[in-house]
Amino acid sequence: MLLEKPLDYAKRLAGAALGAGALAVDATVGNGHDTLFLAERVGASGRVFGFDVQPEAVARTRSRLEAAGLAGRVTLFERGHEAMRTALPPEAVGRVRAVMFNLGYLPGGDKTRITRPGTTLPALTAALDLLAPGGVLTVVVYGGHPGGAEESDAVTAWAETLEPGRFRALAYRPVNRRNTPPWLLAVEKTG
């Protein structure tokens, strides 16, 4: 299949930005799939920082990392992603190669606990501060649940304000679906 699903494309972009020794952030660890992906890509000398407000998400992610033998590469925070700028060590600012977000709710968890523009937008702005030139921010947006369309619109409006001389942004969206499929916002820091 030539056209990728938004989540697969997000992983390809983040993976291309990473290498051994890199720093990465999973802004919404959820069940730990992206956290594990990032930990594999940064190698033994790299570091991943993961955030989630839900204790069960952090526990599931920790278990996944331990099972893969990669827990030592990851620092998990049971905090909202809007705290990433202050939670990361000062030397990480401007050195992070990839930040991944999956908005919406925790799969297999409480569907009423969702990401919201009030915390997501400050987290996206913080992620841009953390990125190194050439680094990438990926945001998989799920708009089909209550509150999802509002957040999707807010993320789009936020991306449209990014300074073109410093950031390259694209939206990768399915357009011939009857439901509300996820879509990807990708931002590369160019300067």
Secondary structure per residue as TSV (DSSP state, phi and psi in degrees):
chain	resnum	aa	ss	phi	psi
A	1	M	-	360.0	126.5
A	2	L	-	-77.1	-41.5
A	3	L	S	-87.3	127.0
A	4	E	-	-88.7	156.7
A	5	K	-	-69.8	150.0
A	6	P	H	-53.0	-41.5
A	7	L	H	-65.9	-39.3
A	8	D	H	-65.8	-40.2
A	9	Y	H	-65.3	-39.4
A	10	A	H	-59.0	-44.1
A	11	K	H	-65.4	-39.4
A	12	R	H	-63.2	-43.5
A	13	L	H	-64.9	-47.0
A	14	A	H	-62.9	-43.1
A	15	G	H	-61.1	-36.8
A	16	A	H	-68.1	-26.5
A	17	A	H	-84.2	-15.6
A	18	L	-	-101.7	158.2
A	19	G	-	-159.7	-179.7
A	20	A	T	-57.2	132.5
A	21	G	T	87.4	0.2
A	22	A	-	-76.3	162.0
A	23	L	E	-105.7	140.9
A	24	A	E	-144.9	159.4
A	25	V	E	-130.9	131.8
A	26	D	E	-105.3	106.6
A	27	A	S	-76.5	-15.0
A	28	T	-	-144.5	85.6
A	29	V	-	-65.4	-29.9
A	30	G	T	52.5	-120.9
A	31	N	T	-92.4	4.3
A	32	G	S	90.4	5.1
A	33	H	H	-65.3	-47.2
A	34	D	H	-70.0	-34.8
A	35	T	H	-61.1	-45.2
A	36	L	H	-62.9	-45.1
A	37	F	H	-55.5	-48.1
A	38	L	H	-64.4	-41.9
A	39	A	H	-62.0	-37.8
A	40	E	H	-64.8	-39.1
A	41	R	H	-76.7	-30.1
A	42	V	H	-82.4	-13.0
A	43	G	-	72.1	-179.7
A	44	A	T	-65.6	-25.6
A	45	S	T	-94.6	-0.2
A	46	G	-	-96.1	-179.0
A	47	R	E	-146.2	138.5
A	48	V	E	-118.9	137.2
A	49	F	E	-114.3	126.9
A	50	G	E	-121.7	143.0
A	51	F	E	-128.7	139.0
A	52	D	-	-164.7	141.0
A	53	V	S	-82.8	-14.4
A	54	Q	-	-96.0	121.6
A	55	P	H	-55.9	-37.4
A	56	E	H	-66.8	-31.0
A	57	A	H	-68.0	-43.7
A	58	V	H	-64.5	-41.2
A	59	A	H	-65.2	-43.6
A	60	R	H	-63.0	-41.1
A	61	T	H	-65.6	-45.1
A	62	R	H	-58.3	-44.5
A	63	S	H	-62.0	-42.5
A	64	R	H	-62.3	-43.6
A	65	L	H	-67.0	-40.7
A	66	E	H	-64.1	-41.7
A	67	A	H	-61.7	-31.3
A	68	A	H	-90.1	-3.6
A	69	G	T	72.9	25.1
A	70	L	-	-118.6	9.9
A	71	A	G	-60.6	-28.8
A	72	G	G	-68.6	-13.4
A	73	R	G	-93.3	-3.7
A	74	V	E	-125.8	136.1
A	75	T	E	-109.2	119.8
A	76	L	E	-102.4	138.2
A	77	F	E	-120.1	126.3
A	78	E	S	-87.3	69.1
A	79	R	S	-146.5	162.1
A	80	G	-	-71.2	152.9
A	81	H	G	-64.6	-20.2
A	82	E	G	-66.1	-13.2
A	83	A	G	-92.8	3.5
A	84	M	H	-62.5	-35.8
A	85	R	H	-63.0	-38.9
A	86	T	H	-87.9	-22.6
A	87	A	H	-78.4	-33.0
A	88	L	S	-75.4	151.2
A	89	P	-	-63.3	147.7
A	90	P	G	-54.5	-32.8
A	91	E	G	-70.6	-9.7
A	92	A	G	-80.5	-20.0
A	93	V	T	-62.5	125.6
A	94	G	T	80.0	7.9
A	95	R	T	-122.2	-5.5
A	96	V	E	-75.4	131.8
A	97	R	E	-92.0	-25.7
A	98	A	E	-152.5	138.4
A	99	V	E	-128.7	126.9
A	100	M	E	-117.0	134.9
A	101	F	E	-122.9	141.6
A	102	N	E	-126.7	107.1
A	103	L	-	-84.7	163.5
A	104	G	S	120.1	-126.5
A	105	Y	B	-132.7	165.9
A	106	L	-	-72.4	115.1
A	107	P	T	-57.4	127.5
A	108	G	T	84.0	3.7
A	109	G	S	-113.8	-162.0
A	110	D	-	-72.6	111.9
A	111	K	T	-73.8	-5.9
A	112	T	T	-88.0	-12.6
A	113	R	-	-94.0	101.1
A	114	I	B	-122.4	160.5
A	115	T	-	-73.2	150.4
A	116	R	-	-136.7	150.9
A	117	P	H	-54.5	-34.1
A	118	G	H	-61.1	-26.2
A	119	T	H	-109.5	-30.5
A	120	T	H	-66.6	-45.6
A	121	L	H	-63.2	-45.0
A	122	P	H	-62.0	-33.5
A	123	A	H	-67.1	-40.1
A	124	L	H	-63.2	-42.3
A	125	T	H	-64.5	-42.2
A	126	A	H	-61.8	-39.3
A	127	A	H	-60.4	-39.6
A	128	L	H	-63.9	-37.0
A	129	D	H	-63.8	-35.1
A	130	L	H	-76.6	-26.9
A	131	L	E	-65.7	141.7
A	132	A	E	-80.2	156.2
A	133	P	E	-56.2	132.8
A	134	G	E	88.8	-6.5
A	135	G	E	-77.5	162.3
A	136	V	E	-129.7	142.1
A	137	L	E	-112.3	126.7
A	138	T	E	-119.3	137.3
A	139	V	E	-133.5	108.4
A	140	V	E	-90.0	119.8
A	141	V	E	-107.3	124.4
A	142	Y	-	-107.5	111.5
A	143	G	-	-105.3	3.8
A	144	G	S	-86.9	-3.2
A	145	H	S	-103.2	164.1
A	146	P	T	-56.6	125.8
A	147	G	T	93.0	-15.9
A	148	G	H	-69.5	-39.3
A	149	A	H	-65.4	-40.0
A	150	E	H	-61.5	-45.3
A	151	E	H	-66.6	-40.2
A	152	S	H	-58.6	-46.2
A	153	D	H	-62.9	-40.7
A	154	A	H	-66.1	-40.6
A	155	V	H	-65.3	-41.7
A	156	T	H	-61.4	-47.6
A	157	A	H	-61.9	-39.6
A	158	W	H	-61.4	-47.1
A	159	A	H	-63.7	-34.5
A	160	E	H	-66.9	-17.3
A	161	T	T	-90.5	-5.5
A	162	L	S	-66.4	137.3
A	163	E	-	-67.5	117.8
A	164	P	T	-59.9	-27.9
A	165	G	T	-73.6	-16.1
A	166	R	T	-112.7	-21.6
A	167	F	E	-139.6	143.0
A	168	R	E	-113.1	121.8
A	169	A	E	-123.7	143.2
A	170	L	E	-141.2	150.9
A	171	A	E	-111.4	130.8
A	172	Y	E	-117.9	104.3
A	173	R	-	-130.3	137.6
A	174	P	-	-68.2	138.0
A	175	V	-	-117.7	-8.0
A	176	N	S	-117.7	40.7
A	177	R	-	-110.7	148.4
A	178	R	S	-86.8	-26.4
A	179	N	S	-90.1	-163.3
A	180	T	-	-113.0	86.2
A	181	P	-	-75.0	159.1
A	182	P	-	-65.5	155.2
A	183	W	E	-137.2	165.0
A	184	L	E	-115.9	131.3
A	185	L	E	-105.6	127.1
A	186	A	E	-123.7	135.2
A	187	V	E	-130.4	126.5
A	188	E	E	-106.6	132.5
A	189	K	E	-84.2	115.6
A	190	T	-	-98.2	-17.8
A	191	G	-	-152.0	360.0
